[in-house]
């Protein structure tokens, strides 16, 4: 995509509802204002809804994993349950994006949260009465994955309408920060609740959190969309979104680079138990420190990014974050003592989340609002490919060991990042 094409697309991507800057913004006092986006009423509601939704997801994830392992003792099924939950992102996401552009986005958010709440209550009753079997857990994970697949494009599409364009980086960083706060505390809370009130209590809590999400979403003022999309068939809507991505070279580049963390970086999480035990000689406590370290690093990275505000040369920032997150994975893979591994994971968490957030910001800045749901659903396909990366990493680890598998993935990611840094001038200038 030419520079002129990028500028033209950016100009066309004006949000459907213009958010007025606050008085402080008009005076130019934006330096190091980490939480400036929270001055906007609608974003405050959105941020709170993200916090409650993320907390529910992390509590579900640890409880589902505990149930599967408790019932089967199978590490394979433990990994398979996460794969089942991610599959809908691969197969349903494009349809979800079309719906986010055809129908009222707040209605989609509320509807999917209602579905998730009902599923959580039904599953809680099943666990409480002792009627849950392993196939029920897989079905529950699949259905919740479908609901989240329809939720995410609509959720991502409304964010640029809630803050001024200059605060998009700040707002997305704060949204990612809320996710990472719950990433740190959610599993801990979930584990304590399993111990003290039982697994069923976690699913009742999850349903309650979804009610809070709905209460936060309802007051948000979201501009109407869909009139143009509804004038064509869904297949035409799908084709229009795909044509836009393939025609706009910078968008296509960003979407493809967005696969790096999902396929090459994030598989370290699935191999973490093996690495902690076999390489570092750690038990459950050490594993907990390692999992928390990446979350803490990601949180620090997001707050730093939020403080920087509307960074210039965001494309250059993405590329350097890609290099540094790859080095973080390589350093972690060669760690033999816990403190070094923790520091490496903190760096990995900080730079990988900065990479993903900045990538998202550039895409959201360029794309027009009437296509936002479809483009973000294509961007979300990486979640469906994450289990593929974990599967390949697991096979390599079986053959050559976990440290070598992670090193190979880190080196592949580093090569891609360096080549992109040297060869893709349009991204360096973005």
SULHUPE-V939348 format. One record per residue. N is the residue number from 1. RES is the residue in three letters. D_CENTER is the distance of its C-alpha to the mean C-alpha in Angstrom with 2 decimals. Layout:
n=N res=RES d_center=D_CENTER
n=N res=RES d_center=D_CENTER
//
This chain:
n=1 res=UNK d_center=26.49
n=2 res=UNK d_center=29.17
n=3 res=UNK d_center=28.81
n=4 res=UNK d_center=30.71
n=5 res=UNK d_center=28.39
n=6 res=UNK d_center=25.32
n=7 res=UNK d_center=27.21
n=8 res=UNK d_center=28.39
n=9 res=UNK d_center=24.97
n=10 res=UNK d_center=23.73
n=11 res=UNK d_center=26.77
n=12 res=UNK d_center=26.21
n=13 res=UNK d_center=22.67
n=14 res=UNK d_center=24.09
n=15 res=UNK d_center=22.23
n=16 res=UNK d_center=24.31
n=17 res=UNK d_center=24.98
n=18 res=UNK d_center=25.89
n=19 res=UNK d_center=24.88
n=20 res=UNK d_center=27.78
n=21 res=UNK d_center=27.39
n=22 res=UNK d_center=28.59
n=23 res=UNK d_center=32.02
n=24 res=UNK d_center=30.74
n=25 res=UNK d_center=28.65
n=26 res=UNK d_center=31.81
n=27 res=UNK d_center=33.69
n=28 res=UNK d_center=31.24
n=29 res=UNK d_center=30.19
n=30 res=UNK d_center=26.59
n=31 res=UNK d_center=26.84
n=32 res=UNK d_center=24.67
n=33 res=UNK d_center=23.83
n=34 res=UNK d_center=20.58
n=35 res=UNK d_center=20.21
n=36 res=UNK d_center=21.95
n=37 res=UNK d_center=19.51
n=38 res=UNK d_center=20.32
n=39 res=UNK d_center=23.81
n=40 res=UNK d_center=22.80
n=41 res=UNK d_center=23.37
n=42 res=UNK d_center=20.87
n=43 res=UNK d_center=17.97
n=44 res=UNK d_center=19.14
n=45 res=UNK d_center=18.90
n=46 res=UNK d_center=15.44
n=47 res=UNK d_center=14.26
n=48 res=UNK d_center=16.16
n=49 res=UNK d_center=14.78
n=50 res=UNK d_center=11.15
n=51 res=UNK d_center=12.73
n=52 res=UNK d_center=14.69
n=53 res=UNK d_center=12.15
n=54 res=UNK d_center=9.87
n=55 res=UNK d_center=13.28
n=56 res=UNK d_center=14.31
n=57 res=UNK d_center=11.54
n=58 res=UNK d_center=12.33
n=59 res=UNK d_center=15.98
n=60 res=UNK d_center=15.93
n=61 res=UNK d_center=14.45
n=62 res=UNK d_center=17.17
n=63 res=UNK d_center=19.82
n=64 res=UNK d_center=19.34
n=65 res=UNK d_center=19.53
n=66 res=UNK d_center=22.58
n=67 res=UNK d_center=24.25
n=68 res=UNK d_center=23.92
n=69 res=UNK d_center=25.29
n=70 res=UNK d_center=27.91
n=71 res=UNK d_center=29.15
n=72 res=UNK d_center=29.11
n=73 res=UNK d_center=28.84
n=74 res=UNK d_center=27.04
n=75 res=UNK d_center=24.39
n=76 res=UNK d_center=23.95
n=77 res=UNK d_center=23.17
n=78 res=UNK d_center=20.74
n=79 res=UNK d_center=18.68
n=80 res=UNK d_center=19.51
n=81 res=UNK d_center=18.12
n=82 res=UNK d_center=14.51
n=83 res=UNK d_center=15.43
n=84 res=UNK d_center=16.89
n=85 res=UNK d_center=13.89
n=86 res=UNK d_center=11.83
n=87 res=UNK d_center=14.94
n=88 res=UNK d_center=14.75
n=89 res=UNK d_center=11.76
n=90 res=UNK d_center=14.36
n=91 res=UNK d_center=17.35
n=92 res=UNK d_center=16.67
n=93 res=UNK d_center=13.93
n=94 res=UNK d_center=16.69
n=95 res=UNK d_center=18.80
n=96 res=UNK d_center=16.18
n=97 res=UNK d_center=15.86
n=98 res=UNK d_center=19.65
n=99 res=UNK d_center=19.94
n=100 res=UNK d_center=17.68
n=101 res=UNK d_center=20.25
n=102 res=UNK d_center=23.27
n=103 res=UNK d_center=23.01
n=104 res=UNK d_center=22.48
n=105 res=UNK d_center=18.78
n=106 res=UNK d_center=19.51
n=107 res=UNK d_center=21.38
n=108 res=UNK d_center=18.51
n=109 res=UNK d_center=16.32
n=110 res=UNK d_center=19.36
n=111 res=UNK d_center=20.35
n=112 res=UNK d_center=17.20
n=113 res=UNK d_center=17.21
n=114 res=UNK d_center=20.90
n=115 res=UNK d_center=20.35
n=116 res=UNK d_center=17.89
n=117 res=UNK d_center=20.47
n=118 res=UNK d_center=23.34
n=119 res=UNK d_center=21.82
n=120 res=UNK d_center=21.24
n=121 res=UNK d_center=24.86
n=122 res=UNK d_center=26.36
n=123 res=UNK d_center=24.74
n=124 res=UNK d_center=25.86
n=125 res=UNK d_center=29.36
n=126 res=UNK d_center=29.35
n=127 res=UNK d_center=28.43
n=128 res=UNK d_center=30.96
n=129 res=UNK d_center=33.70
n=130 res=UNK d_center=33.08
n=131 res=UNK d_center=32.68
n=132 res=UNK d_center=29.30
n=133 res=UNK d_center=29.49
n=134 res=UNK d_center=27.00
n=135 res=UNK d_center=26.66
n=136 res=UNK d_center=25.80
n=137 res=UNK d_center=22.76
n=138 res=UNK d_center=21.61
n=139 res=UNK d_center=22.37
n=140 res=UNK d_center=20.53
n=141 res=UNK d_center=17.34
n=142 res=UNK d_center=17.81
n=143 res=UNK d_center=18.52
n=144 res=UNK d_center=15.61
n=145 res=UNK d_center=13.37
n=146 res=UNK d_center=15.43
n=147 res=UNK d_center=15.11
n=148 res=UNK d_center=11.32
n=149 res=UNK d_center=11.65
n=150 res=UNK d_center=14.13
n=151 res=UNK d_center=12.34
n=152 res=UNK d_center=9.15
n=153 res=UNK d_center=11.36
n=154 res=UNK d_center=13.72
n=155 res=UNK d_center=11.47
n=156 res=UNK d_center=10.10
n=157 res=UNK d_center=13.74
n=158 res=UNK d_center=15.50
n=159 res=UNK d_center=14.08
n=160 res=UNK d_center=16.43
n=161 res=UNK d_center=19.30
n=162 res=UNK d_center=19.07
n=163 res=UNK d_center=19.90
n=164 res=UNK d_center=22.22
n=165 res=UNK d_center=21.00
n=166 res=UNK d_center=21.91
n=167 res=UNK d_center=19.46
n=168 res=UNK d_center=16.35
n=169 res=UNK d_center=15.25
n=170 res=UNK d_center=16.18
n=171 res=UNK d_center=14.47
n=172 res=UNK d_center=11.00
n=173 res=UNK d_center=11.61
n=174 res=UNK d_center=12.85
n=175 res=UNK d_center=10.01
n=176 res=UNK d_center=7.71
n=177 res=UNK d_center=10.95
n=178 res=UNK d_center=11.28
n=179 res=UNK d_center=8.18
n=180 res=UNK d_center=9.84
n=181 res=UNK d_center=13.20
n=182 res=UNK d_center=12.62
n=183 res=UNK d_center=11.30
n=184 res=UNK d_center=14.76
n=185 res=UNK d_center=16.92
n=186 res=UNK d_center=15.55
n=187 res=UNK d_center=16.75
n=188 res=UNK d_center=19.92
n=189 res=UNK d_center=20.73
n=190 res=UNK d_center=20.10
n=191 res=UNK d_center=22.41
n=192 res=UNK d_center=25.06
n=193 res=UNK d_center=25.09
n=194 res=UNK d_center=25.59
n=195 res=UNK d_center=28.50
n=196 res=UNK d_center=30.11
n=197 res=UNK d_center=29.54
n=198 res=UNK d_center=28.36
n=199 res=UNK d_center=25.35
n=200 res=UNK d_center=26.34
n=201 res=UNK d_center=25.97
n=202 res=UNK d_center=22.24
n=203 res=UNK d_center=21.80
n=204 res=UNK d_center=24.11
n=205 res=UNK d_center=22.10
n=206 res=UNK d_center=18.91
n=207 res=UNK d_center=20.95
n=208 res=UNK d_center=22.14
n=209 res=UNK d_center=18.72
n=210 res=UNK d_center=18.01
n=211 res=UNK d_center=21.36
n=212 res=UNK d_center=20.33
n=213 res=UNK d_center=17.26
n=214 res=UNK d_center=19.83
n=215 res=UNK d_center=22.23
n=216 res=UNK d_center=19.84
n=217 res=UNK d_center=18.90
n=218 res=UNK d_center=22.57
n=219 res=UNK d_center=23.96
n=220 res=UNK d_center=21.49
n=221 res=UNK d_center=23.50
n=222 res=UNK d_center=21.71
n=223 res=UNK d_center=23.82
n=224 res=UNK d_center=25.10
n=225 res=UNK d_center=23.97
n=226 res=UNK d_center=25.02
n=227 res=UNK d_center=28.73
n=228 res=UNK d_center=28.61
n=229 res=UNK d_center=26.24
n=230 res=UNK d_center=28.42
n=231 res=UNK d_center=31.46
n=232 res=UNK d_center=30.35
n=233 res=UNK d_center=29.49
n=234 res=UNK d_center=26.01
n=235 res=UNK d_center=26.82
n=236 res=UNK d_center=27.79
n=237 res=UNK d_center=24.56
n=238 res=UNK d_center=22.63
n=239 res=UNK d_center=25.01
n=240 res=UNK d_center=24.72
n=241 res=UNK d_center=20.96
n=242 res=UNK d_center=21.48
n=243 res=UNK d_center=24.49
n=244 res=UNK d_center=22.75
n=245 res=UNK d_center=20.12
n=246 res=UNK d_center=22.96
n=247 res=UNK d_center=25.35
n=248 res=UNK d_center=23.34
n=249 res=UNK d_center=23.19
n=250 res=UNK d_center=20.93
n=251 res=UNK d_center=18.19
n=252 res=UNK d_center=18.78
n=253 res=UNK d_center=18.67
n=254 res=UNK d_center=15.30
n=255 res=UNK d_center=13.84
n=256 res=UNK d_center=15.64
n=257 res=UNK d_center=14.69
n=258 res=UNK d_center=10.97
n=259 res=UNK d_center=12.02
n=260 res=UNK d_center=13.30
n=261 res=UNK d_center=10.58
n=262 res=UNK d_center=9.68
n=263 res=UNK d_center=13.43
n=264 res=UNK d_center=15.21
n=265 res=UNK d_center=13.41
n=266 res=UNK d_center=11.19
n=267 res=UNK d_center=14.28
n=268 res=UNK d_center=15.88
n=269 res=UNK d_center=14.32
n=270 res=UNK d_center=16.25
n=271 res=UNK d_center=19.31
n=272 res=UNK d_center=19.20
n=273 res=UNK d_center=21.82
n=274 res=UNK d_center=24.17
n=275 res=UNK d_center=23.85
n=276 res=UNK d_center=24.47
n=277 res=UNK d_center=27.49
n=278 res=UNK d_center=29.11
n=279 res=UNK d_center=28.50
n=280 res=UNK d_center=28.36
n=281 res=UNK d_center=30.50
n=282 res=UNK d_center=28.30
n=283 res=UNK d_center=28.14
n=284 res=UNK d_center=25.64
n=285 res=UNK d_center=25.97
n=286 res=UNK d_center=25.14
n=287 res=UNK d_center=22.13
n=288 res=UNK d_center=20.93
n=289 res=UNK d_center=21.53
n=290 res=UNK d_center=19.61
n=291 res=UNK d_center=16.45
n=292 res=UNK d_center=16.84
n=293 res=UNK d_center=17.62
n=294 res=UNK d_center=14.27
n=295 res=UNK d_center=12.77
n=296 res=UNK d_center=15.73
n=297 res=UNK d_center=15.41
n=298 res=UNK d_center=11.85
n=299 res=UNK d_center=13.24
n=300 res=UNK d_center=16.32
n=301 res=UNK d_center=14.66
n=302 res=UNK d_center=12.80
n=303 res=UNK d_center=16.13
n=304 res=UNK d_center=18.05
n=305 res=UNK d_center=16.18
n=306 res=UNK d_center=16.68
n=307 res=UNK d_center=20.31
n=308 res=UNK d_center=20.94
n=309 res=UNK d_center=20.45
n=310 res=UNK d_center=20.79
n=311 res=UNK d_center=21.06
n=312 res=UNK d_center=23.31
n=313 res=UNK d_center=22.76
n=314 res=UNK d_center=18.97
n=315 res=UNK d_center=19.27
n=316 res=UNK d_center=21.30
n=317 res=UNK d_center=18.80
n=318 res=UNK d_center=16.10
n=319 res=UNK d_center=18.78
n=320 res=UNK d_center=19.97
n=321 res=UNK d_center=16.58
n=322 res=UNK d_center=16.39
n=323 res=UNK d_center=19.85
n=324 res=UNK d_center=19.28
n=325 res=UNK d_center=16.17
n=326 res=UNK d_center=18.32
n=327 res=UNK d_center=21.24
n=328 res=UNK d_center=19.37
n=329 res=UNK d_center=18.71
n=330 res=UNK d_center=22.35
n=331 res=UNK d_center=23.73
n=332 res=UNK d_center=21.93
n=333 res=UNK d_center=23.29
n=334 res=UNK d_center=26.77
n=335 res=UNK d_center=26.72
n=336 res=UNK d_center=29.47
n=337 res=UNK d_center=29.45
n=338 res=UNK d_center=26.93
n=339 res=UNK d_center=27.00
n=340 res=UNK d_center=26.29
n=341 res=UNK d_center=23.38
n=342 res=UNK d_center=21.90
n=343 res=UNK d_center=22.37
n=344 res=UNK d_center=20.89
n=345 res=UNK d_center=17.69
n=346 res=UNK d_center=17.49
n=347 res=UNK d_center=17.91
n=348 res=UNK d_center=15.40
n=349 res=UNK d_center=12.71
n=350 res=UNK d_center=13.89
n=351 res=UNK d_center=14.15
n=352 res=UNK d_center=11.08
n=353 res=UNK d_center=8.83
n=354 res=UNK d_center=11.64
n=355 res=UNK d_center=11.62
n=356 res=UNK d_center=8.16
n=357 res=UNK d_center=8.87
n=358 res=UNK d_center=12.41
n=359 res=UNK d_center=11.86
n=360 res=UNK d_center=10.11
n=361 res=UNK d_center=13.05
n=362 res=UNK d_center=15.67
n=363 res=UNK d_center=14.70
n=364 res=UNK d_center=14.67
n=365 res=UNK d_center=17.94
n=366 res=UNK d_center=19.66
n=367 res=UNK d_center=19.06
n=368 res=UNK d_center=21.42
n=369 res=UNK d_center=20.43
n=370 res=UNK d_center=22.12
n=371 res=UNK d_center=19.91
n=372 res=UNK d_center=16.56
n=373 res=UNK d_center=15.39
n=374 res=UNK d_center=16.60
n=375 res=UNK d_center=15.21
n=376 res=UNK d_center=11.61
n=377 res=UNK d_center=12.16
n=378 res=UNK d_center=13.43
n=379 res=UNK d_center=10.53
n=380 res=UNK d_center=8.36
n=381 res=UNK d_center=11.10
n=382 res=UNK d_center=9.60
n=383 res=UNK d_center=7.91
n=384 res=UNK d_center=11.59
n=385 res=UNK d_center=12.99
n=386 res=UNK d_center=11.41
n=387 res=UNK d_center=14.33
n=388 res=UNK d_center=16.72
n=389 res=UNK d_center=15.96
n=390 res=UNK d_center=16.42
n=391 res=UNK d_center=19.59
n=392 res=UNK d_center=21.05
n=393 res=UNK d_center=20.41
n=394 res=UNK d_center=22.11
n=395 res=UNK d_center=25.03
n=396 res=UNK d_center=25.57
n=397 res=UNK d_center=25.45
n=398 res=UNK d_center=28.07
n=399 res=UNK d_center=30.30
n=400 res=UNK d_center=29.98
n=401 res=UNK d_center=28.30
n=402 res=UNK d_center=24.85
n=403 res=UNK d_center=25.42
n=404 res=UNK d_center=26.56
n=405 res=UNK d_center=23.68
n=406 res=UNK d_center=21.19
n=407 res=UNK d_center=23.61
n=408 res=UNK d_center=23.79
n=409 res=UNK d_center=20.05
n=410 res=UNK d_center=20.06
n=411 res=UNK d_center=23.10
n=412 res=UNK d_center=21.76
n=413 res=UNK d_center=18.71
n=414 res=UNK d_center=21.26
n=415 res=UNK d_center=23.61
n=416 res=UNK d_center=21.15
n=417 res=UNK d_center=20.13
n=418 res=UNK d_center=23.85
n=419 res=UNK d_center=25.00
n=420 res=UNK d_center=22.55
n=421 res=UNK d_center=23.72
n=422 res=UNK d_center=27.31
n=423 res=UNK d_center=27.35
n=424 res=UNK d_center=24.98
n=425 res=UNK d_center=26.85
n=426 res=UNK d_center=25.22
n=427 res=UNK d_center=21.83
n=428 res=UNK d_center=23.66
n=429 res=UNK d_center=25.22
n=430 res=UNK d_center=22.20
//
